[in-house]
């Protein structure tokens, strides 16, 4: 199969050996450091009100972590700090032991080389084919045409779109476009997959299907941080849960039911 995207120019970003990338869960050794450590992180968009305040979070390799909270609580900001859309105003963030707040602008592409990012609004190019939307992630890295074709075909199969690479994304349903976006995020085999409200534009059944797809990707060895305010998703899967409330991050390690019970208990204690 010819590469339909081969005619476009791309800026090649060579991967940096200083960053960790793996398809499989770590089993010890020198790469056993947590994949993400946030230490006393603050972020301000208004001088007097921090969006995130004193956030401490450790994510081990191979974890699946839900991040929840009401709209505007800082879920997206937390992810944006990890992929360096924004920088911290206090504290630090370590990715595989390296302080990403100290990266130069020229080094940020090397960080993102190790991340897959999925957004609520898909961010696919409508007039490109599914293949082209996925292949661009590898073209930027200078992947050889043969390996590129193989990786894209594998990614399409993993998201349930095998044989549909030639279809323009504008002809696909919303759920299928999100699958293309997920394939684009995983085609580089990232160490960490970030999902920012990826089911927010989908109906409930499609949302469950997309969550199941993320769980399959996680089962194959990828660490996942999944931000959502959809309680039906949180109830459907017993993954680690952290809650952002008024800029503070609170651990609810036993899932939504334990978190809800804790909130009810606090409410009862205040009432008494």
C-alpha positions as CSV (number, residue, x, y, z in Angstrom):
1,X,0.0,0.0,0.0
2,X,1.5,3.4,-1.0
3,X,1.8,6.1,1.6
4,X,-0.8,8.7,0.6
5,X,0.8,11.3,2.8
6,X,4.3,11.0,1.4
7,X,4.0,14.1,-0.7
8,X,3.8,16.4,2.3
9,X,6.9,18.0,3.8
10,X,7.6,17.4,7.4
11,X,10.1,18.7,10.0
12,X,11.9,15.6,11.3
13,X,12.2,15.4,15.1
14,X,14.7,12.8,16.1
15,X,13.9,11.0,19.4
16,X,16.1,11.7,22.4
17,X,17.7,8.7,24.1
18,X,17.4,10.7,27.4
19,X,13.7,9.9,27.5
20,X,12.1,6.6,28.4
21,X,9.8,4.9,25.9
22,X,8.5,1.3,26.2
23,X,5.7,-0.8,24.9
24,X,5.8,-3.1,27.9
25,X,5.3,-2.6,31.6
26,X,8.5,-2.1,33.5
27,X,9.8,-5.0,35.5
28,X,12.4,-3.3,37.6
29,X,15.9,-2.0,36.9
30,X,17.1,1.5,36.0
31,X,13.8,2.5,34.4
32,X,11.8,1.8,37.5
33,X,11.3,5.4,38.4
34,X,7.7,6.7,38.3
35,X,6.7,8.0,34.9
36,X,5.2,11.2,36.4
37,X,5.9,12.9,39.7
38,X,4.3,16.3,40.5
39,X,5.8,18.0,43.5
40,X,4.0,21.0,45.1
41,X,2.8,22.2,41.8
42,X,1.1,25.6,41.4
43,X,-0.4,27.2,38.3
44,X,-1.9,30.6,38.1
45,X,-3.9,32.2,35.3
46,X,-5.1,34.9,37.6
47,X,-2.6,36.4,40.0
48,X,-4.9,36.0,43.1
49,X,-6.5,32.6,42.3
50,X,-4.4,29.5,41.6
51,X,-5.9,27.1,39.1
52,X,-3.8,24.3,40.7
53,X,-2.4,24.7,44.2
54,X,0.2,22.5,46.0
55,X,-0.5,19.5,43.7
56,X,1.4,16.3,44.6
57,X,0.9,13.3,42.4
58,X,3.0,10.2,41.5
59,X,2.0,8.0,38.6
60,X,3.8,4.7,38.3
61,X,4.5,3.0,35.0
62,X,1.7,0.8,33.9
63,X,-1.0,2.6,36.0
64,X,-4.4,3.7,34.7
65,X,-5.4,6.9,36.5
66,X,-8.7,8.7,36.3
67,X,-8.6,12.5,37.0
68,X,-12.0,14.0,37.7
69,X,-13.6,17.1,39.1
70,X,-16.2,19.7,37.9
71,X,-15.7,21.7,34.7
72,X,-13.1,24.4,35.2
73,X,-11.5,22.6,38.2
74,X,-8.1,22.2,36.5
75,X,-8.2,18.8,34.9
76,X,-7.1,20.0,31.5
77,X,-4.5,22.3,33.0
78,X,-2.9,19.4,34.9
79,X,-2.5,17.5,31.6
80,X,-1.3,20.6,29.7
81,X,1.5,21.0,32.3
82,X,2.6,17.4,31.6
83,X,2.9,18.0,27.9
84,X,4.3,21.5,28.4
85,X,1.5,23.5,26.8
86,X,2.0,25.5,30.0
87,X,4.7,25.8,32.5
88,X,4.4,25.5,36.3
89,X,4.5,28.7,38.4
90,X,5.7,26.7,41.4
91,X,7.0,23.3,42.2
92,X,8.2,20.9,39.5
93,X,7.1,18.0,37.3
94,X,9.3,15.0,36.6
95,X,8.9,12.8,33.6
96,X,10.9,9.6,34.1
97,X,13.0,11.5,36.6
98,X,13.6,14.5,34.4
99,X,12.4,18.0,35.4
100,X,10.3,19.0,32.3
101,X,9.9,22.6,33.6
102,X,13.6,23.1,32.8
103,X,13.4,22.0,29.2
104,X,14.2,24.5,26.5
105,X,11.6,25.2,23.8
106,X,13.8,23.2,21.4
107,X,13.6,20.2,23.7
108,X,9.8,20.1,24.1
109,X,9.3,18.0,20.9
110,X,11.5,15.3,22.4
111,X,9.3,15.2,25.5
112,X,6.2,14.9,23.3
113,X,7.8,12.2,21.3
114,X,7.2,10.0,24.4
115,X,3.6,11.1,24.9
116,X,0.3,10.3,23.2
117,X,-2.4,12.9,23.6
118,X,-6.2,12.6,22.8
119,X,-8.5,15.5,23.0
120,X,-12.3,16.0,23.4
121,X,-12.6,17.6,20.0
122,X,-10.6,14.9,18.1
123,X,-8.3,17.5,16.3
124,X,-8.2,15.5,13.1
125,X,-7.8,17.1,9.7
126,X,-11.2,16.6,8.0
127,X,-10.1,16.5,4.4
128,X,-7.2,14.0,5.2
129,X,-7.8,10.3,5.2
130,X,-7.7,8.3,8.4
131,X,-4.3,7.0,7.2
132,X,-2.9,10.5,6.7
133,X,-4.1,11.7,10.1
134,X,-2.3,8.8,11.8
135,X,0.8,8.8,9.6
136,X,1.7,12.4,10.3
137,X,2.9,11.5,13.8
138,X,5.4,9.1,12.3
139,X,6.4,11.4,9.4
140,X,7.4,14.1,11.8
141,X,9.8,11.6,13.4
142,X,11.3,10.6,10.1
143,X,10.1,7.0,10.2
144,X,11.0,4.9,7.2
145,X,8.1,4.4,4.7
146,X,8.0,0.6,5.2
147,X,7.8,0.9,9.0
148,X,5.3,3.8,8.8
149,X,2.9,1.7,6.7
150,X,3.2,-1.2,9.1
151,X,2.7,0.9,12.2
152,X,-0.3,2.8,10.8
153,X,-2.0,-0.5,9.7
154,X,-1.4,-1.9,13.2
155,X,-2.8,1.2,14.9
156,X,-5.9,1.2,12.7
157,X,-6.5,-2.5,13.6
158,X,-6.1,-1.8,17.3
159,X,-8.8,0.9,17.3
160,X,-11.2,-1.2,15.2
161,X,-10.7,0.6,11.9
162,X,-8.7,-2.0,9.9
163,X,-9.0,-1.5,6.2
164,X,-10.5,1.9,6.5
165,X,-7.4,4.0,6.2
166,X,-8.3,5.5,2.8
167,X,-11.6,7.0,4.1
168,X,-11.6,10.8,4.7
169,X,-12.2,11.6,8.3
170,X,-15.0,14.0,7.5
171,X,-17.1,11.0,6.3
172,X,-16.6,9.2,9.6
173,X,-18.9,9.3,12.6
174,X,-17.8,11.1,15.8
175,X,-16.9,7.9,17.5
176,X,-14.8,6.8,14.5
177,X,-13.0,10.1,14.3
178,X,-12.1,9.7,18.0
179,X,-10.7,6.3,17.1
180,X,-8.6,7.9,14.4
181,X,-7.3,10.4,17.0
182,X,-6.5,7.5,19.4
183,X,-4.7,5.6,16.7
184,X,-2.7,8.8,16.0
185,X,-1.8,9.0,19.7
186,X,-0.6,5.4,20.0
187,X,1.1,4.9,16.6
188,X,4.4,6.1,18.0
189,X,4.1,3.6,20.9
190,X,4.3,6.3,23.6
191,X,5.2,5.6,27.2
192,X,2.3,7.7,28.5
193,X,-1.1,8.3,27.0
194,X,-3.0,11.5,28.1
195,X,-6.7,11.7,27.5
196,X,-8.4,15.1,28.0
197,X,-12.2,14.5,28.2
198,X,-12.0,12.1,25.2
199,X,-15.6,11.0,25.4
200,X,-17.1,14.5,26.1
201,X,-18.6,14.8,22.6
202,X,-19.9,11.2,22.4
203,X,-23.1,9.5,23.4
204,X,-23.0,7.3,26.5
205,X,-22.6,3.9,24.7
206,X,-19.8,5.3,22.5
207,X,-18.2,6.7,25.6
208,X,-18.1,3.3,27.1
209,X,-16.7,1.8,23.9
210,X,-13.9,4.5,23.8
211,X,-13.1,3.8,27.5
212,X,-12.8,0.1,26.7
213,X,-10.4,0.9,24.0
214,X,-8.2,2.9,26.4
215,X,-8.3,0.0,28.8
216,X,-7.1,-2.4,26.0
217,X,-4.3,0.0,25.2
218,X,-3.4,0.1,28.9
219,X,-3.5,-3.7,29.2
220,X,-0.9,-3.8,26.4
221,X,1.5,-1.8,28.7
222,X,0.9,1.9,28.2
223,X,0.4,4.2,31.2
224,X,-2.9,6.1,30.9
225,X,-4.0,9.4,32.6
226,X,-7.7,9.9,31.7
227,X,-9.4,13.1,32.6
228,X,-13.2,13.1,32.7
229,X,-16.2,14.4,34.7
230,X,-18.4,11.6,33.4
231,X,-19.4,9.6,36.6
232,X,-20.8,6.7,34.5
233,X,-17.3,6.1,33.2
234,X,-15.8,6.3,36.7
235,X,-18.4,3.8,37.9
236,X,-17.8,1.4,35.1
237,X,-14.1,0.8,35.8
238,X,-12.3,0.4,39.2
239,X,-9.1,2.3,38.3
240,X,-7.2,4.6,40.6
241,X,-9.1,7.9,41.0
242,X,-7.8,11.4,41.8
243,X,-10.1,14.4,42.2
244,X,-9.3,18.1,41.6
245,X,-11.4,20.3,43.8
246,X,-10.8,24.1,44.0
247,X,-7.3,23.5,42.6
248,X,-6.3,20.9,45.1
249,X,-5.7,17.2,44.2
250,X,-7.3,14.6,46.5
251,X,-6.6,10.9,46.2
252,X,-9.7,8.6,46.0
253,X,-7.7,5.4,45.4
254,X,-10.7,3.0,45.7
255,X,-12.7,4.6,43.0
256,X,-15.9,6.7,42.7
257,X,-17.9,4.8,45.2
258,X,-15.3,5.3,48.0
259,X,-15.0,8.9,47.0
260,X,-18.8,9.4,47.1
261,X,-19.0,7.6,50.5
262,X,-16.2,9.8,51.8
263,X,-18.0,13.0,50.7
264,X,-21.2,11.8,52.3
265,X,-19.4,11.0,55.5
266,X,-17.9,14.5,55.6
267,X,-21.3,16.0,55.0
268,X,-22.8,14.0,57.9
269,X,-20.0,15.0,60.2
270,X,-20.5,18.7,59.4
271,X,-24.2,18.3,59.9
272,X,-23.7,16.9,63.4
